[in-house]
Amino acid sequence: MDSRESHILDVAVLVREAADMNDAALALDLDEARFRAQLIAAKADDLGYVDLALAAAHLVVILGPVATMPLPGYGAGMLRVADELDALGFDPL
């Protein structure tokens, strides 16, 4: 697999996690959304996507601990994650 394919697959995994995170938040399953945000932060950090990792880590803080209500602005935090994913971009194969 060449580096272009690897980048596309890495970004696709992150996008899928973000979609699952957003779906969970819409279903008011905030613990699942927290879990997905943590996965995004860790994977983005491992892959060197610093801005995305920071956005996801900030969202983890906003969402707060398990079984608590998130702080105001978690929707904006999710949008920031989406914006960072969009900034990564890629050309289709």
MDTraj code that builds the backbone (N, CA, C; nanometers):
import mdtraj as md
import numpy as np

residues = "MET ASP SER ARG GLU SER HIS ILE LEU ASP VAL ALA VAL LEU VAL ARG GLU ALA ALA ASP MET ASN ASP ALA ALA LEU ALA LEU ASP LEU ASP GLU ALA ARG PHE ARG ALA GLN LEU ILE ALA ALA LYS ALA ASP ASP LEU GLY TYR VAL ASP LEU ALA LEU ALA ALA ALA HIS LEU VAL VAL ILE LEU GLY PRO VAL ALA THR MET PRO LEU PRO GLY TYR GLY ALA GLY MET LEU ARG VAL ALA ASP GLU LEU ASP ALA LEU GLY PHE ASP PRO LEU".split()
xyz = np.array([
    [0.0857, -0.1170, 0.0000],
    [0.0000, 0.0000, 0.0000],
    [0.0906, 0.1238, 0.0000],
    [0.0604, 0.2173, -0.0897],
    [0.1415, 0.3392, -0.0928],
    [0.0940, 0.4379, 0.0140],
    [0.1712, 0.5428, 0.0357],
    [0.1409, 0.6379, 0.1441],
    [0.0089, 0.7118, 0.1191],
    [-0.0246, 0.7345, -0.0075],
    [-0.1509, 0.8026, -0.0404],
    [-0.2705, 0.7180, 0.0034],
    [-0.2636, 0.5882, -0.0271],
    [-0.3708, 0.4981, 0.0147],
    [-0.3788, 0.4907, 0.1672],
    [-0.2646, 0.4849, 0.2298],
    [-0.2604, 0.4785, 0.3761],
    [-0.3244, 0.6024, 0.4375],
    [-0.2924, 0.7201, 0.3828],
    [-0.3510, 0.8452, 0.4321],
    [-0.5028, 0.8427, 0.4168],
    [-0.5496, 0.7993, 0.3018],
    [-0.6936, 0.7941, 0.2762],
    [-0.7623, 0.7004, 0.3748],
    [-0.7047, 0.5845, 0.3975],
    [-0.7649, 0.4889, 0.4906],
    [-0.7616, 0.5406, 0.6341],
    [-0.6523, 0.6058, 0.6726],
    [-0.6434, 0.6635, 0.8071],
    [-0.7509, 0.7694, 0.8281],
    [-0.7660, 0.8568, 0.7305],
    [-0.8663, 0.9629, 0.7418],
    [-1.0067, 0.9027, 0.7415],
    [-1.0283, 0.8003, 0.6608],
    [-1.1600, 0.7358, 0.6559],
    [-1.1977, 0.6766, 0.7922],
    [-1.1026, 0.6165, 0.8610],
    [-1.1291, 0.5619, 0.9945],
    [-1.1669, 0.6747, 1.0902],
    [-1.0941, 0.7849, 1.0833],
    [-1.1244, 0.8986, 1.1710],
    [-1.2611, 0.9584, 1.1403],
    [-1.2947, 0.9684, 1.0142],
    [-1.4261, 1.0213, 0.9744],
    [-1.5366, 0.9301, 1.0250],
    [-1.5176, 0.7995, 1.0141],
    [-1.6184, 0.7043, 1.0630],
    [-1.6375, 0.7184, 1.2139],
    [-1.5280, 0.7335, 1.2870],
    [-1.5384, 0.7529, 1.4319],
    [-1.6125, 0.8825, 1.4640],
    [-1.5842, 0.9874, 1.3883],
    [-1.6520, 1.1154, 1.4119],
    [-1.8007, 1.1043, 1.3821],
    [-1.8362, 1.0336, 1.2762],
    [-1.9781, 1.0144, 1.2438],
    [-2.0468, 0.9360, 1.3548],
    [-1.9806, 0.8327, 1.4045],
    [-2.0378, 0.7545, 1.5147],
    [-2.0505, 0.8397, 1.6411],
    [-1.9515, 0.9245, 1.6659],
    [-1.9555, 1.0147, 1.7815],
    [-2.0747, 1.1091, 1.7710],
    [-2.0933, 1.1675, 1.6540],
    [-2.2044, 1.2607, 1.6345],
    [-2.3393, 1.1906, 1.6449],
    [-2.3480, 1.0705, 1.5878],
    [-2.4718, 0.9931, 1.5987],
    [-2.5046, 0.9634, 1.7445],
    [-2.4031, 0.9279, 1.8219],
    [-2.4236, 0.8986, 1.9646],
    [-2.4727, 1.0236, 2.0380],
    [-2.4125, 1.1377, 2.0086],
    [-2.4547, 1.2621, 2.0750],
    [-2.5991, 1.2964, 2.0389],
    [-2.6356, 1.2776, 1.9137],
    [-2.7735, 1.3049, 1.8729],
    [-2.8728, 1.2119, 1.9416],
    [-2.8276, 1.0913, 1.9720],
    [-2.9124, 0.9950, 2.0426],
    [-2.9036, 1.0135, 2.1945],
    [-2.8331, 1.1177, 2.2362],
    [-2.8108, 1.1498, 2.3783],
    [-2.7357, 1.0394, 2.4529],
    [-2.6571, 0.9627, 2.3802],
    [-2.5670, 0.8633, 2.4409],
    [-2.4305, 0.9303, 2.4548],
    [-2.4207, 1.0188, 2.5524],
    [-2.3006, 1.1004, 2.5672],
    [-2.1797, 1.0204, 2.6126],
    [-2.2011, 0.9086, 2.6799],
    [-2.0875, 0.8250, 2.7167],
    [-2.0239, 0.7626, 2.5920],
    [-2.1061, 0.7221, 2.4977],
    [-2.0530, 0.6705, 2.3705],
    [-1.9817, 0.7820, 2.2945],
    [-2.0385, 0.9009, 2.2950],
    [-1.9736, 1.0146, 2.2283],
    [-1.8378, 1.0434, 2.2924],
    [-1.8305, 1.0353, 2.4250],
    [-1.7025, 1.0551, 2.4957],
    [-1.6007, 0.9507, 2.4511],
    [-1.6448, 0.8263, 2.4454],
    [-1.5573, 0.7169, 2.4040],
    [-1.5026, 0.7420, 2.2636],
    [-1.5909, 0.7795, 2.1711],
    [-1.5483, 0.8044, 2.0329],
    [-1.4535, 0.9245, 2.0243],
    [-1.4802, 1.0280, 2.1021],
    [-1.3913, 1.1449, 2.1026],
    [-1.2522, 1.1066, 2.1516],
    [-1.2469, 1.0205, 2.2520],
    [-1.1173, 0.9735, 2.3019],
    [-1.0442, 0.8915, 2.1966],
    [-1.1174, 0.8078, 2.1231],
    [-1.0558, 0.7297, 2.0154],
    [-0.9993, 0.8207, 1.9068],
    [-1.0749, 0.9227, 1.8704],
    [-1.0289, 1.0162, 1.7676],
    [-0.9026, 1.0872, 1.8147],
    [-0.9031, 1.1356, 1.9380],
    [-0.7861, 1.2072, 1.9916],
    [-0.6623, 1.1172, 1.9892],
    [-0.6767, 0.9933, 2.0341],
    [-0.5628, 0.9017, 2.0400],
    [-0.5115, 0.8657, 1.9008],
    [-0.6028, 0.8309, 1.8105],
    [-0.5602, 0.7913, 1.6753],
    [-0.4999, 0.9093, 1.6003],
    [-0.5606, 1.0261, 1.6128],
    [-0.5062, 1.1448, 1.5460],
    [-0.3662, 1.1768, 1.5989],
    [-0.3472, 1.1623, 1.7286],
    [-0.2156, 1.1862, 1.7875],
    [-0.1149, 1.0848, 1.7344],
    [-0.1528, 0.9579, 1.7302],
    [-0.0635, 0.8539, 1.6775],
    [-0.0236, 0.8798, 1.5331],
    [-0.1171, 0.9345, 1.4555],
    [-0.0920, 0.9593, 1.3131],
    [-0.0241, 1.0937, 1.2867],
    [-0.0083, 1.1748, 1.3907],
    [0.0575, 1.3041, 1.3743],
    [-0.0333, 1.4157, 1.3270],
    [-0.1640, 1.3968, 1.3382],
    [-0.2593, 1.5018, 1.3016],
    [-0.2846, 1.5869, 1.4259],
    [-0.1916, 1.6753, 1.4530],
    [-0.1883, 1.7490, 1.5792],
    [-0.3136, 1.8329, 1.6010],
    [-0.3546, 1.9093, 1.5008],
    [-0.4713, 1.9963, 1.5177],
    [-0.5979, 1.9153, 1.5454],
    [-0.6126, 1.8042, 1.4774],
    [-0.7281, 1.7171, 1.5018],
    [-0.7206, 1.6560, 1.6410],
    [-0.6029, 1.6118, 1.6800],
    [-0.5849, 1.5543, 1.8137],
    [-0.6202, 1.6564, 1.9213],
    [-0.5772, 1.7805, 1.9033],
    [-0.6078, 1.8856, 2.0003],
    [-0.7572, 1.9159, 2.0047],
    [-0.8202, 1.9214, 1.8881],
    [-0.9652, 1.9483, 1.8836],
    [-1.0422, 1.8370, 1.9539],
    [-1.0044, 1.7125, 1.9283],
    [-1.0737, 1.6004, 1.9910],
    [-1.0463, 1.5956, 2.1414],
    [-0.9232, 1.6243, 2.1812],
    [-0.8901, 1.6259, 2.3242],
    [-0.9672, 1.7357, 2.3967],
    [-0.9811, 1.8502, 2.3314],
    [-1.0596, 1.9591, 2.3906],
    [-1.2060, 1.9172, 2.4045],
    [-1.2564, 1.8469, 2.3051],
    [-1.3939, 1.7977, 2.3114],
    [-1.4113, 1.6990, 2.4266],
    [-1.3127, 1.6144, 2.4498],
    [-1.3182, 1.5214, 2.5628],
    [-1.3354, 1.5983, 2.6935],
    [-1.2621, 1.7082, 2.7067],
    [-1.2728, 1.7915, 2.8275],
    [-1.4123, 1.8520, 2.8374],
    [-1.4630, 1.9038, 2.7272],
    [-1.5961, 1.9656, 2.7273],
    [-1.7047, 1.8624, 2.7607],
    [-1.6905, 1.7411, 2.7064],
    [-1.7896, 1.6368, 2.7338],
    [-1.7856, 1.5921, 2.8794],
    [-1.6708, 1.6052, 2.9429],
    [-1.6585, 1.5759, 3.0851],
    [-1.6555, 1.4276, 3.1174],
    [-1.6579, 1.3968, 3.2459],
    [-1.6510, 1.2574, 3.2906],
    [-1.7766, 1.1774, 3.2530],
    [-1.7607, 1.0473, 3.2555],
    [-1.8716, 0.9548, 3.2276],
    [-1.9884, 0.9846, 3.3218],
    [-2.1070, 0.9742, 3.2662],
    [-2.2326, 0.9880, 3.3414],
    [-2.2557, 1.1287, 3.3954],
    [-2.1962, 1.2291, 3.3319],
    [-2.2212, 1.3679, 3.3702],
    [-2.2766, 1.4429, 3.2503],
    [-2.3314, 1.5590, 3.2765],
    [-2.3765, 1.6456, 3.1680],
    [-2.2545, 1.7196, 3.1111],
    [-2.2465, 1.7316, 2.9799],
    [-2.1336, 1.8032, 2.9218],
    [-2.1437, 1.9531, 2.9496],
    [-2.0303, 2.0189, 2.9358],
    [-2.0276, 2.1638, 2.9481],
    [-2.0960, 2.2259, 2.8266],
    [-2.1416, 2.3501, 2.8384],
    [-2.1972, 2.4177, 2.7206],
    [-2.0918, 2.4249, 2.6093],
    [-2.1365, 2.4102, 2.4877],
    [-2.0465, 2.4236, 2.3730],
    [-1.9956, 2.2925, 2.3166],
    [-2.0515, 2.1800, 2.3616],
    [-1.9996, 2.0541, 2.3074],
    [-2.0334, 2.0387, 2.1590],
    [-2.1433, 2.0976, 2.1152],
    [-2.1758, 2.0934, 1.9720],
    [-2.0719, 2.1680, 1.8892],
    [-2.0290, 2.2816, 1.9399],
    [-1.9236, 2.3573, 1.8709],
    [-1.7931, 2.2784, 1.8710],
    [-1.7685, 2.2035, 1.9782],
    [-1.6491, 2.1194, 1.9836],
    [-1.6531, 2.0092, 1.8796],
    [-1.7707, 1.9534, 1.8589],
    [-1.7859, 1.8499, 1.7561],
    [-1.7673, 1.9095, 1.6166],
    [-1.8176, 2.0306, 1.5986],
    [-1.7985, 2.0989, 1.4705],
    [-1.6505, 2.1267, 1.4459],
    [-1.5776, 2.1627, 1.5504],
    [-1.4336, 2.1865, 1.5363],
    [-1.3623, 2.0587, 1.4924],
    [-1.4011, 1.9447, 1.5485],
    [-1.3433, 1.8168, 1.5051],
    [-1.3729, 1.7947, 1.3569],
    [-1.4963, 1.8203, 1.3159],
    [-1.5336, 1.8038, 1.1750],
    [-1.4525, 1.8971, 1.0853],
    [-1.4333, 2.0200, 1.1293],
    [-1.3534, 2.1146, 1.0511],
    [-1.2090, 2.0673, 1.0358],
    [-1.1531, 2.0123, 1.1422],
    [-1.0157, 1.9619, 1.1356],
    [-1.0062, 1.8395, 1.0433],
    [-1.1081, 1.7547, 1.0457],
    [-1.1104, 1.6426, 0.9523],
    [-1.1180, 1.6929, 0.8084],
    [-1.1997, 1.7928, 0.7864],
    [-1.2123, 1.8516, 0.6530],
    [-1.0803, 1.9100, 0.6063],
    [-1.0067, 1.9697, 0.6979],
    [-0.8777, 2.0302, 0.6624],
    [-0.7756, 1.9247, 0.6214],
    [-0.7880, 1.8011, 0.6742],
    [-0.6944, 1.6953, 0.6354],
    [-0.7130, 1.6627, 0.4879],
    [-0.8381, 1.6465, 0.4486],
    [-0.8745, 1.6227, 0.3090],
    [-0.7924, 1.5156, 0.2411],
    [-0.8394, 1.4774, 0.1259],
    [-0.7651, 1.3865, 0.0387],
    [-0.8353, 1.3801, -0.0959],
    [-0.7568, 1.3487, -0.1974],
    [-0.8131, 1.3281, -0.3300],
    [-0.8561, 1.1828, -0.3408],
    [-0.9738, 1.1566, -0.3950],
    [-1.0180, 1.0189, -0.4095],
    [-0.9190, 0.9372, -0.4929],
    [-0.9187, 0.8068, -0.4689],
    [-0.8283, 0.7173, -0.5454],
    [-0.8613, 0.7188, -0.6917],
])
top = md.Topology()
chain = top.add_chain()
for i, resn in enumerate(residues, 1):
    res = top.add_residue(resn, chain, resSeq=i)
    for name in ("N", "CA", "C"):
        top.add_atom(name, md.element.get_by_symbol(name[0]), res)
traj = md.Trajectory(xyz[None], top)
